[in-house]
Amino acid sequence: MFSKKIKPFLYLGIFYLIISLLLRIVFFFHPITTADFGFFEIIKVIAGGIINDILVFTIASSFLALYFLFLSDSKYNKPYGYIIFGLMLLLFFYILLIPNNIFKQYGGSVTDIALSFVGLKAFLFGLMLFLPAYRKKIRSVLYFVTLFIYVLVIVFNAVSEYFFYNEFGLRYNFIAVDYLIYTNEVIGNIIESYPVIPLFSAILIISIAITWYIYKKTKSELEELPDIKQKFLLLGTFVLMVALSILIIPSMMKIKSQNVFAEEIQANGLPKFYWAFTHNELDYFQFYSTIDQKKAEDLFLSQYPQPTLKRNIISDQPELKKNVVLISIESLSADFMTHYGNTQNITPFLDSLADRSLMFTNLYATGNRTVRGLEALTLCIPPTAGESIIKREISNKNKFTTGSVFKSKGYDVKYLYGGYSYFDNMKDFFGGNGYDIIDRNNFTPQEITFANVWGVADEDMAKKAIQVMNAEARSGKPFFNHWMTVSNHRPFTYPDGRIDIPGNAKSREGGVKYTDYAIRKFFEMAKKQDWYKNTVFVIAADHCASSAGDTELPMDKYRIPAMIFSEGFIQPQKFNKLMSQIDIMPTLFGLLNFNYQSKFLGQDALKENFQPKAYIATYQDLGFVKDDRLTIISPVRNVKQYTLQQNKSSLAPEFNIYYTEVLLKDKQRDQNLVEQTVSAFQSTSYWLKTNQLNLSH
């Protein structure tokens, strides 16, 4: 009996294991997987992956187990059938008619979901109750639909994981959770990036074919339904297996490898998605190494001439109230520029501008998401565990920001974004910190020559930016405008005829080159305005195009271009010292001779007391770069340290972005650097938690 009744589980489970195995094989040979694998490592990854898949499927098959548990003919006998049907109808009308029922108290779409579910159950139960002659046929149809849903989810998830890995070189993480929240942008991006109709048609055809095969092989199990004793035996066994799976999966997720790709390929995406969904903000003090809080703060603050969190920045020169335009460029890796060895000539304008600017040649982004880059440029603090502060709606307002410094000097302060600024919680963050916002809602149809799901084309935003700045200049006040570009983002579509790569090519190179073109057009228009010669332009990428690499934090995947340009004011030079994205705006304020009380944790890189260092991070791995070493702290209280050996290159050392990261044994670590790493991230986390980085604290 037992072996017969688990046939549907076995067929579905084997299908899931086959799909998962094929997906892993694809990942092994994917171009984004740059690591090498030995034979035994491949066997280990596949074996570990199969164990992960079995555990996940055991939990996922809970719904199928419940379906079989409630299969019964006796419940339709008088009077039980009518009583059950009556209760279902009462529950349906309770949800539908009672104003303040328990489901409505949860808000959102909970009521609609509950109403649909109960209504469908009542309808199907009624069919089975009042049409006993068709009961077996109805049950067979419902069984087929149940199998189809399982098969469809398995296939669809595999396709989703492939495209996610194709983009990021990772299994599901916080980004995948964001994709569920911002469904309009994500669905639009998919439609514009991929052949949706053939893709979904193939998914549907494969799912129907596999479902039909499993249905034909297992439908006989519906002929003889198990009795109560058999059901409890099956249920008890299943509950035990699910409980074991729930206990083992967290341990499997803790298995780490020096080869990050091996770790990701071995993993199952669904537990990683669940973990990301439930860990939007990681409590540093629960998951990371700590030292005495006072010691941490003292050590971190010792880098400043005035070793306190609130520091008076005093210049010996008069303040310069120049306009400032900060352009943060979407996904602009350093290696897209000719300066860093690219031979495709896809950033001709930015390369030429860099030669006329103060160019920061050795600068690193703090993270691999737009919100991380915006956080670094706005708050000027190291990254913290979990989601960016921008996404933390409860605690992201009234912060000490670059905008607040400009406002204190009488500036107009604006954030410009070609998309809808509700995306990634930008509107909530920038609006909650005193910025006026110009986004897609501010465009008339006539002002939009081209748009995709992410927003209007960058050249349209450039024209709008000129309009906004002209209006600000007429007011007589200086202005600070932060413009976030959007065009260098999948699907990489843009107007035809602008560059030598067609707008429908949907290539990353096209997206980069079009963004470069749009910025050139912006400067051409700006140069004609009266305010141009009194304006400083700061240009920096938000993050790199990809974060996948052989280690947790591959150095080349965080290296970004950055420069400050102002004709007749900023002397062209190359600043080659190591620095962080969080140092850019404090450096700008130094160039403007601003006097202000600072809570920025970045430094003015042009001062004699500047200490070269960088912070790089994912949502859980926090890295500190200093003295040719990369120290990484991660959950649960793990510490790693790598020596950084620059690879051989024909490029000048300041433009060679590639390093070999050599893992050190515990005894080889520089413990002083470990303490500096812990002190930086612990102090930042503590100050955020206690609101000490707020404007009014």
BELQUI-V330882 format. One record per residue. N is the residue number from 1. D_CENTER is the distance of its C-alpha to the mean C-alpha in Angstrom with 2 decimals. Layout:
((N/D_CENTER) (N/D_CENTER))
This chain:
((1/47.55) (2/44.40) (3/43.66) (4/44.33) (5/42.15) (6/39.05) (7/39.38) (8/36.63) (9/34.23) (10/35.34) (11/34.95) (12/31.47) (13/30.47) (14/31.92) (15/30.17) (16/26.77) (17/27.61) (18/28.71) (19/25.59) (20/23.40) (21/25.76) (22/25.68) (23/21.89) (24/22.11) (25/24.87) (26/22.86) (27/20.04) (28/22.85) (29/24.09) (30/20.94) (31/21.09) (32/17.64) (33/19.19) (34/21.16) (35/22.64) (36/26.18) (37/27.24) (38/30.69) (39/32.53) (40/32.36) (41/28.65) (42/28.11) (43/30.38) (44/28.56) (45/25.13) (46/26.70) (47/28.74) (48/25.94) (49/23.84) (50/26.84) (51/27.23) (52/23.61) (53/24.19) (54/27.53) (55/26.20) (56/23.40) (57/25.94) (58/28.44) (59/26.24) (60/25.15) (61/28.84) (62/29.69) (63/29.85) (64/32.25) (65/34.32) (66/34.64) (67/35.69) (68/38.48) (69/39.42) (70/40.39) (71/42.28) (72/45.88) (73/49.02) (74/50.73) (75/48.44) (76/49.91) (77/53.46) (78/55.38) (79/54.81) (80/51.36) (81/49.82) (82/50.93) (83/49.84) (84/46.31) (85/46.12) (86/47.48) (87/44.91) (88/42.08) (89/43.59) (90/43.99) (91/40.33) (92/39.35) (93/41.58) (94/40.52) (95/36.88) (96/38.15) (97/40.85) (98/40.39) (99/38.65) (100/37.11) (101/36.52) (102/34.18) (103/31.47) (104/31.55) (105/31.14) (106/27.58) (107/26.82) (108/24.27) (109/25.01) (110/26.40) (111/29.94) (112/29.48) (113/27.97) (114/30.82) (115/33.42) (116/32.37) (117/32.30) (118/35.65) (119/37.24) (120/36.40) (121/37.66) (122/40.81) (123/41.46) (124/41.14) (125/43.19) (126/45.82) (127/46.09) (128/46.65) (129/49.08) (130/51.23) (131/51.14) (132/52.10) (133/53.47) (134/50.02) (135/48.16) (136/47.61) (137/46.44) (138/43.99) (139/42.72) (140/42.33) (141/40.31) (142/38.03) (143/37.68) (144/36.75) (145/34.11) (146/32.68) (147/32.56) (148/31.04) (149/28.13) (150/27.45) (151/27.81) (152/25.71) (153/22.77) (154/23.19) (155/23.35) (156/20.57) (157/18.18) (158/19.33) (159/18.75) (160/15.20) (161/14.47) (162/16.23) (163/14.30) (164/10.89) (165/12.66) (166/14.28) (167/11.21) (168/9.40) (169/12.42) (170/10.95) (171/11.60) (172/9.45) (173/7.00) (174/4.98) (175/3.00) (176/6.80) (177/7.90) (178/6.64) (179/8.43) (180/11.37) (181/11.60) (182/11.64) (183/13.96) (184/16.10) (185/13.70) (186/12.32) (187/15.93) (188/17.22) (189/14.97) (190/16.24) (191/19.74) (192/19.77) (193/18.33) (194/20.23) (195/23.80) (196/23.02) (197/26.65) (198/27.62) (199/24.42) (200/24.81) (201/28.55) (202/28.24) (203/26.03) (204/28.65) (205/31.62) (206/30.41) (207/29.60) (208/33.04) (209/34.85) (210/33.39) (211/33.95) (212/37.53) (213/38.18) (214/36.99) (215/38.84) (216/42.08) (217/41.88) (218/41.30) (219/42.84) (220/46.08) (221/44.43) (222/44.75) (223/48.53) (224/49.18) (225/46.96) (226/46.84) (227/48.89) (228/47.77) (229/48.58) (230/46.65) (231/43.64) (232/43.57) (233/43.92) (234/40.98) (235/38.94) (236/39.75) (237/38.79) (238/35.48) (239/34.62) (240/35.40) (241/33.14) (242/30.17) (243/30.80) (244/30.92) (245/27.69) (246/25.89) (247/27.44) (248/26.78) (249/23.12) (250/21.86) (251/24.27) (252/23.06) (253/19.45) (254/21.01) (255/22.60) (256/21.28) (257/22.31) (258/22.81) (259/21.43) (260/17.66) (261/17.96) (262/20.73) (263/18.72) (264/15.92) (265/18.65) (266/20.73) (267/18.17) (268/17.96) (269/14.66) (270/15.92) (271/16.53) (272/13.12) (273/11.69) (274/14.38) (275/13.73) (276/10.11) (277/11.65) (278/14.47) (279/13.01) (280/10.96) (281/13.08) (282/14.86) (283/18.45) (284/19.14) (285/22.81) (286/22.43) (287/20.28) (288/21.02) (289/24.25) (290/26.21) (291/29.44) (292/31.82) (293/30.08) (294/32.81) (295/32.82) (296/29.05) (297/29.42) (298/32.59) (299/31.20) (300/28.09) (301/30.24) (302/32.92) (303/31.16) (304/32.28) (305/35.95) (306/35.93) (307/34.20) (308/33.04) (309/29.84) (310/31.65) (311/33.17) (312/35.53) (313/34.73) (314/38.10) (315/39.01) (316/42.58) (317/42.20) (318/42.17) (319/38.85) (320/37.77) (321/36.45) (322/34.87) (323/32.32) (324/28.80) (325/26.22) (326/22.78) (327/20.90) (328/17.28) (329/16.66) (330/13.57) (331/12.62) (332/16.14) (333/16.66) (334/20.01) (335/21.45) (336/21.50) (337/24.36) (338/27.93) (339/28.31) (340/26.02) (341/27.85) (342/26.42) (343/29.44) (344/28.16) (345/28.94) (346/25.79) (347/25.62) (348/29.36) (349/29.16) (350/26.57) (351/28.60) (352/31.76) (353/30.34) (354/29.17) (355/32.81) (356/33.94) (357/31.43) (358/30.69) (359/28.14) (360/25.98) (361/26.03) (362/24.41) (363/21.32) (364/17.90) (365/14.50) (366/13.23) (367/9.62) (368/7.38) (369/5.53) (370/8.25) (371/8.51) (372/9.26) (373/11.79) (374/13.24) (375/13.64) (376/15.45) (377/17.63) (378/18.47) (379/18.94) (380/19.72) (381/18.79) (382/17.22) (383/13.69) (384/14.01) (385/12.84) (386/10.30) (387/8.26) (388/9.40) (389/12.93) (390/12.30) (391/10.76) (392/13.76) (393/16.35) (394/19.24) (395/19.19) (396/17.64) (397/20.93) (398/24.07) (399/22.47) (400/24.27) (401/22.63) (402/23.70) (403/24.63) (404/26.86) (405/28.70) (406/29.39) (407/30.49) (408/32.89) (409/34.45) (410/35.06) (411/32.31) (412/30.80) (413/27.03) (414/24.66) (415/21.07) (416/21.09) (417/18.43) (418/19.41) (419/17.31) (420/17.57) (421/16.40) (422/15.63) (423/12.26) (424/9.51) (425/12.73) (426/14.07) (427/17.54) (428/17.83) (429/16.87) (430/18.94) (431/21.67) (432/21.89) (433/22.49) (434/25.28) (435/23.81) (436/25.27) (437/22.81) (438/23.59) (439/21.35) (440/22.14) (441/24.34) (442/26.66) (443/27.49) (444/30.63) (445/30.75) (446/33.06) (447/30.57) (448/28.04) (449/29.16) (450/25.99) (451/22.70) (452/19.98) (453/17.35) (454/15.23) (455/18.38) (456/21.73) (457/22.44) (458/22.12) (459/25.92) (460/26.33) (461/24.18) (462/26.31) (463/29.45) (464/28.24) (465/27.36) (466/30.93) (467/32.37) (468/30.53) (469/31.60) (470/35.14) (471/35.40) (472/34.17) (473/36.67) (474/39.45) (475/38.86) (476/40.00) (477/37.01) (478/34.65) (479/31.07) (480/27.58) (481/25.08) (482/21.40) (483/20.33) (484/16.78) (485/17.25) (486/15.62) (487/17.72) (488/16.12) (489/13.46) (490/14.14) (491/16.78) (492/18.30) (493/21.20) (494/23.55) (495/27.29) (496/29.80) (497/32.36) (498/30.38) (499/29.70) (500/31.15) (501/28.20) (502/28.51) (503/25.97) (504/25.80) (505/25.13) (506/21.36) (507/20.93) (508/18.50) (509/21.72) (510/22.79) (511/19.69) (512/20.20) (513/23.93) (514/23.82) (515/21.68) (516/24.29) (517/26.99) (518/25.70) (519/25.58) (520/29.09) (521/30.27) (522/28.98) (523/30.99) (524/33.98) (525/34.03) (526/33.40) (527/36.26) (528/38.67) (529/37.95) (530/40.08) (531/37.20) (532/35.83) (533/38.01) (534/37.08) (535/33.31) (536/30.89) (537/27.84) (538/24.82) (539/22.44) (540/19.29) (541/16.08) (542/12.80) (543/11.40) (544/12.55) (545/12.30) (546/11.36) (547/10.74) (548/12.94) (549/16.31) (550/19.23) (551/18.22) (552/15.42) (553/15.11) (554/16.90) (555/18.42) (556/18.54) (557/14.77) (558/14.67) (559/17.95) (560/17.90) (561/20.94) (562/22.18) (563/25.59) (564/27.83) (565/30.48) (566/33.47) (567/36.62) (568/39.60) (569/37.70) (570/35.18) (571/37.00) (572/35.27) (573/34.38) (574/31.87) (575/30.49) (576/29.79) (577/28.99) (578/25.70) (579/23.57) (580/20.18) (581/18.22) (582/19.46) (583/23.00) (584/23.01) (585/24.00) (586/26.50) (587/28.05) (588/28.41) (589/30.07) (590/32.41) (591/33.38) (592/34.20) (593/36.27) (594/34.62) (595/36.12) (596/33.78) (597/32.88) (598/29.52) (599/26.90) (600/24.54) (601/23.68) (602/23.46) (603/26.87) (604/29.03) (605/28.95) (606/32.39) (607/34.22) (608/36.40) (609/34.78) (610/31.26) (611/29.82) (612/27.67) (613/24.45) (614/20.66) (615/17.66) (616/14.66) (617/11.98) (618/9.01) (619/8.35) (620/11.89) (621/13.74) (622/15.31) (623/17.40) (624/20.49) (625/22.29) (626/25.98) (627/29.30) (628/27.98) (629/26.15) (630/22.58) (631/22.49) (632/19.56) (633/19.56) (634/17.58) (635/18.39) (636/21.17) (637/22.97) (638/22.52) (639/23.40) (640/23.43) (641/24.90) (642/25.13) (643/27.64) (644/26.42) (645/28.92) (646/28.57) (647/29.26) (648/32.34) (649/32.00) (650/34.33) (651/32.12) (652/32.94) (653/31.23) (654/29.18) (655/27.60) (656/27.14) (657/23.48) (658/23.90) (659/24.68) (660/25.72) (661/24.29) (662/27.13) (663/26.55) (664/29.27) (665/31.20) (666/31.39) (667/34.74) (668/33.58) (669/30.85) (670/31.51) (671/31.49) (672/31.67) (673/28.30) (674/26.91) (675/28.32) (676/26.93) (677/23.42) (678/23.87) (679/25.60) (680/22.89) (681/20.01) (682/22.48) (683/24.10) (684/21.02) (685/19.84) (686/23.44) (687/23.94) (688/20.93) (689/22.11) (690/25.61) (691/24.74) (692/26.48) (693/24.03) (694/24.97) (695/27.22) (696/30.17) (697/30.11))
